[in-house]
Amino acid sequence: MKRESRSVRGSGRRQVGAVLIVGLIFLALLTLIGVTAFSVATQEERMAGNARDRLRAFEAAEAALRECESYLSNPIPPVFSANGATDPGMYSEPAPAANGAPGSEKWETINWNTEPTRQLSGVPDVAEQPRCIAQRLTRVTSMNPSIRAELPQPAAYAYQITGRGVGTNRNTVVLLQTSFIRD
């Protein structure tokens, strides 16, 4: 019995490594897809967080509006002053401009950190507690007709209430306004 020895090389052709190159290309493509998916997921998470923070700031501003409305509804009316210091956050009518045009309203010029405002407390998960101001705007005729026509109609004031809410991030700020009429 004779043993035949065979060559390990097979038929003598050289291997070029095409499978290795194709495998590396597939690996690079899969890595690129994975990095892109991670980037998109991270961006969506940030967007959801920003939306949640804006909603939190909106709710805080809404709570501030309700606080000022409640304060204006008290049987004892608040005291209004030009600088809002007599009764914090209660501002009188805007002073007319030099040319006789209406003056700027307080919410347009107020520094919320240094000027008097009504500040809530105990609102959770916000960077800064919500605040509000009320500015008396003008006297209006009441829409409540009296039972007796000869009685004078009570006059009422219109107020503009501005609430400011901040989310968990100090850069997320929401301002809300409402009008309020008090007899």
Secondary structure as GFF3:
##gff-version 3
##sequence-region A 1 183
A	DSSP	alpha_helix	18	73	.	.	.	ID=ss1
A	DSSP	beta_strand	90	91	.	.	.	ID=ss2
A	DSSP	alpha_helix	106	109	.	.	.	ID=ss3
A	DSSP	beta_strand	118	119	.	.	.	ID=ss4
A	DSSP	beta_strand	131	141	.	.	.	ID=ss5
A	DSSP	beta_strand	155	166	.	.	.	ID=ss6
A	DSSP	beta_strand	173	182	.	.	.	ID=ss7
###
